[in-house]
Amino acid sequence: MTECKRPEPFRKPRPIWGAMLLCLSAMATSVSAEDGALQAEHSLLSGLGAVKTASFDQAVSQAQTLAKDMPEYKLAQLVKAELYAIRAGKADWIQQQRQRNQREAESLLSEAKVRWQQQENDGVNQDATWDALLAQYVLKTSDEPYLVIVDSEAHRLFLYRKNENGYQEVVNYYVSLGEKGTGKQVRGDLKTPIGIYKIEKELPDSKLPELYGVAALTLNYPNSWDKQKGRTGSGIWLHGTPRNTFSRAPLASRGCVVLNNPAMESLVFKYRLLPSTPVIIAQNIQRNFIERNDEDKQQVLSQINQWLRSQNDYRVDWGHVSVYAYPGEEGVYYVSFPIDEGRKLVEQYWQRQNEGRWQLVFETEQESKNAPSVSQNLALSGNP
């Protein structure tokens, strides 16, 4: 059983209509014409755009169509109802309904707020934002066709695809996270973990309860670093939503990363994310990232390369080595590479010491199915 549960919306009441307009304006920056997962938001945005240009009848018509086509899209239903009320001059009814359905209304507002903040953070140059996001955590990669980065502050999942020039962002989706936020430490704390994980397997619709939507991708939490730190829990997945729910509040799961069903279908069927795909779940991502850490990055890459070439136990092709900055851990880098003709994977954690040098502090070897076989604390043994 995973650590996810049914939505628990925020409880503090606040006005909604203005926030929804901001929310839907923000969605315009996320819509891709080829991505069906975001077409519902695009339709809703068009309707409210008509309100802003005083084309009220057009807005009502579009809201009617979307609400009819997607009865599970509760935000669309709310927009339609409030547009009807505005047209009838019944502002009091709107306030009464907000108070009567406080929890659900607050849930919609929280999502609107998150989307608007994302738009403001991205500014006018999203390409620069995506490049900075990638550069902040990825030093070098092996042959992974895709990378996933979850920005827990913005509640967005970014998917990057490998090409001849490195990695390029291809799509991003709104996500819901743990009810108590991020930084998972123990089983049942209702938090989403921060760290670097791998997809382990796909769970199809036919094997899932309705709560988890059309598909799920399981993650290897707790990973070897989590276990070394004494973190507990299990069942952290990427998964969809029940079919009667298009999207969930930003903080509504028991620790999983939750997408709407169209987005989940895209990850599984369109992009076909494979087992071992890296999933970086990060917090406090620096929006205006400056390459001030370039010197540190070059130093740690150089030292890792030199260390691998000096080891008689490993015969590693540097091109097959991946190096990532570990989120939530100051000065920690995650390194992985295959050995024994790909039958095993070595994972290492390097950490900057007080004197400024880099030290290998923990290493584990795993079988191809991610089953740990050998672990040792190198910091305690005094090895460099």
N, C-alpha and C positions, 0 to 999 in steps of 0.2 A: 504493500500500500504506500502510495506516495505521501509527501508532506503537504499536499495541496488540499484545499477545501473550498466550499461554496463562498461566493463573495460576501464580504462584510463591509458595507459602505461606511464612509465617514458619517459622523453624527452631528457635527456643529452646523446649524443652518446658515446659509448665505444666499444672496440673490443669485439667479442663474442666467437669465437671458443674456445680459451683456457678456458674461464669461463665455457662453456658448458661441456668440458671434466671434469673439477673439479666437476661441478654439478652432472654429471652422475656417477662419482666415489662415490660421497656422497650418491647417492640413494641406493647403494648396502647395506648400513647399515640399510635401512628401509624396504627392501623387505621381505615379508613372502611368502613361497611357497604356503600357503593355502589362500592367500588374493588376489583375482582377481583384486582388485582396483589398485594394484601396478605392475601388470604384464607388462603393457606397458613401464613403466620406466625401468623395469628389461631387457626387450628386447632391448631398446635403449642403456642401459649400456653395454650389451653384444657386441653390434655393435661397440661402441667406444672403448671397451676393445680390440677388434680386431685391431683397428687402433694403439693402444699403443703397441701391440705386433707385429706390422708390417704385420698383416694379412689383408691388405687393401681390397682385393677382397671380403673376408668374411664380412668385415664391410659394404661394399657397398651392398652386397646381403641382409644382415640383415636390413639395412636401407630401401631398396626397399620394402621388405616384410612388415615391420612395417608401412611405409608410405601408402602402398596400403590397408592394413587391417584397418588402423585408419586415414582416411583422415582429421579428425577433430583435430588430434594431431599436432599442428603447429610446435612444437619443432622438432618432427620427420621429418616433411617436410623440415624444414630448414637444418637439419643434412644431409638428403639425397641430397639436392641441393648443399650444400657446399662440400660434398664428391665427387659428380660428377665434380664440378669445380676444386677441387684439383687434381683429376685424369687427368683432361684435361689441367692442368697447367694454369688455368685462375684465379690467385689470384686477379687480378684487378677487375674481375667480382664480386667477393665476396664483395670487399669493395664498389663497386658501388651499389650493392643491399642493403647492410646495410645502406648506406646513403639514398637511395631512399625509403626504408621502415623503416626509423629511429625509429618511435614510436613502431612498432610491434617488431623490433629487440631488442630495449631497454627493452621491456616488458619481452622477453625471458631471457635476461641477468639478469634482476633483480631477476627472479625466480631462475636462476642458482646460483646467489650469495647467496641467502638465504639458499638454500639447502647445499651449500658448508660450510657456516658458521655453520649450524646445525651439520654437520658431524664433524667439528673441535671442536665444543663445547662438543659434546658427548664423544669424545676421544675413547679409546678402550673398555671401560666398560659401555655399555649402561644400563645394569641392575642397576648399581649404580646411574646413572643419573635418571632413572625412579623412583627408590626408594626415592632419594632425592627430586625429584619433588613432589611426593606424601606426603612425610613427612613435606615438607615446609608449606603445606596448610591444611592438614587433621589431626586433633587431634583425633577425634573419629567419628564413623558413626553409623547410625541406621541399617536399613535393606535394604538400596539401593543396588540393584544388580549391578549397574554400576555407575561409576563416570567419568566425562569428565573434563579434564584440557586443556585449550587452552594457549599455550605459545606464546604470541603475538610477542615476540622478535624473536623467531625462526620460527614463522609461522607454528607451528605444533599443531595438535589436538591429545591429548593422551587419549585413552580409557582404563579405568581400570575396571576389573571384580572382584566381591567379591568371595573369596573362603574360605576354612577353616582356612587359615593363615592371612586373611585380604583382601587386594586388590592387584591384579597383573596386570601389563600392558599387554594388549592383542594385540593392534595395534596402530599405529599412522599415521596421514595423514598430508600432506601439506595443508595449508589453506591460503586464501586471506582475508585481513581485510579492514577496512575503508581507503578511499583514503587519509585522513589526519592523519592516525595513530590511536592511542588509547586515552582513557580518555574522553569519550563522556560527554558533559555537557548540550548541548541544541539541540533542534530539528534542523536538517539540517546542523550540523557542520561536517558531513562526517567522524565521528570518531566511532570506536568500543568501547563500554563501558568496563570498568574494574570493576569486581565485582563477586558476587556469584548469579547465576540465576538458574531457574528451567525450564525444558522443560514443556510447557503448552499443546501443541497438535501437531499432525502430519497433514500436508497438503499433500495430494497425488498428483501425477502427473496430474490427470484429473481435478484438481481444481486450477492448477497453470499456469500462463503465461510461455511461453517458456524460458524467462530470468532466471527463478529460477530452471530449470532443472527437475530432476525426482522426487524430494520430498523436503519437508522443515519441519523443527522442530522449532516451534515458542518458543521464550524465554520471560520471564516475566519482560523484561526491560520496564519501570523503576521499580525496586523492591522497597520495603518499605524504604530502606536506601537511594536509589537514590531520592525518593520523599521527604524524610526528608531533603536532601541536595539541593533540588530545581532543580534537573536535569530533563530535559524534552526530548521529543521524543518518538518514539514507533517503532514497526515493526522491531525489531532486531531478525533475524532468523539464524539458520543453514540451508543452502540450497545448491543445486547443480548449474550447469552451463548450458547454452544453449547447445544443442546437436552439434552445429557446433564449440564448443570451449571445448577442453579437460581440460585445466586449465587456470587460470587467474593470472595476475601479483600480487605480494605480497600486494600491496595497490591499490585496484581497486573497492571496494564496497562503498556503502553509510553508512556503519556501520555494515553490517552483517558479519558473518563468513561463507565463501564460500569454499566448497569442490568440487572436480570433481565428476561427476555423479556416477562412480563405488564406490567411497568412501561413497557417500551419500546413495547409495543403501545398502551398508554393514551396516551402522548405523541403517537404518530403517528395513531392511528385514532379515539380518543375526543376528544382535545383538538385534534388536527389543527394542530400547530405549523407555522407558515408560514415560508418564507424571510424573512430579516431579523429574526426574533424575537431580541431581545437575550438573551444568555446571560452572566451575570456569574459568573465563577469567583473566589472570594474565599478568603482565609485569615485566621486570627486574628480572626474575627468577634466583636465585643463583645457578650456575652450580656446584660449588664445595661446596654444602651445608653442613655445619657442625652443629651438634645438639647442638649448643651453646644456643638455646632458650628452651632447655628441661626444665629448671627450671621454666621459665615463663609459659610454657605449663602446667606443673603439677600444678602450682599455680592456673591458671585460671580454669582448670578442677576441682580442689578441691573446689574452691569457688563457681562455678556454681552448683556442686553437693550438697554442703551444703545449698545453697540458695533454691534449688528446694525442698530439704527435709524439709525445715522450712516453706514452703508456704502451708497454708491450702487450698488456692484456686486451687492448682494443685496437682494432684496425678499422678506423672509421673514415669514410669519405666525408670531407668537410661539407660537401654539397648536400648531404643527407642530415645535417645537424640543424635543429631549430633552436632559436634563443629568443625568449620573451622576458620583458620586465614583469615581475609578479605583482599584480595589483593588491593594494592593501598592505604590502610588506615593504618597508623602506629599505632600499639597497639590495633587494633580493631578485635574482634572475633565475628563470627556469630554462633548463637545457634538456633536450631529448634527442636520441639517435638510435637507429636499429643496429643490432649485432646478430651474430649467428645466422647470417643470410636472411635477416628479417624475422627470424622466429622469436626474438626477444626485443624488448625496448628498454633502453637505459634512460632513466630520468634523474637529473641532477639539479641541485639547488645551490647556487653560488651567492655569497653575501659579502658586501663590502665591510671590511674590518675598520677599527678605529684609526689604524695607521694608514688607511687609504688603499690598501691592497685588497685583492679579491680572493676569497677562499671558498673551496668546495666544502659545504657543511653537511650535505646529506645526499645520499644516492640510493636508488632502488632499481632493481631489474625486474621486469615484468614479462610474463609470457604474452603471446600474441593476443590472448583474450583478456588482457589487463589483470591477470591474477598475479599479485606480488609473490616473488620467489625468494629474493635476497634483499635485505635492507641493512644498512649500517650507518651509524652516526659518525661521520668523518671528523666533525668538529671535536668530538670527545676523544677520538683516537689520535688527534694531532696531525693528521695528514693534511697537506696543503690543498 
